[in-house]
Amino acid sequence: TWALAGVLALWGFAAWGFAAPMSARLLFLAGNAGTEALALNTGGLYVGTAVAGALGGAVVAGYGGAGVPVAATAVGLAALGFMALSVRWFPASRPTARVS
């Protein structure tokens, strides 16, 4: 029980710890449209939560409980790949000129 509680706490901290850096990155990249970018991000989080519930239900209905970790891994890897590409395409820091 304690091990499970520790794992769930670590997962919760890791999952919700991304909100502040993600918001800061969005505000930086969006410039004057920062509030709109944050609103779209929040809307996307809600849509993602709804889609996750539907996908999870479909996986459980089709493959049982054993299919959930496989589907979660696939979605997680796809999200990680998308994040890596977006960071490469839209870096949050701009190079500055060096002064000698």
Salt bridges, closest charged atoms under 4 A:
none
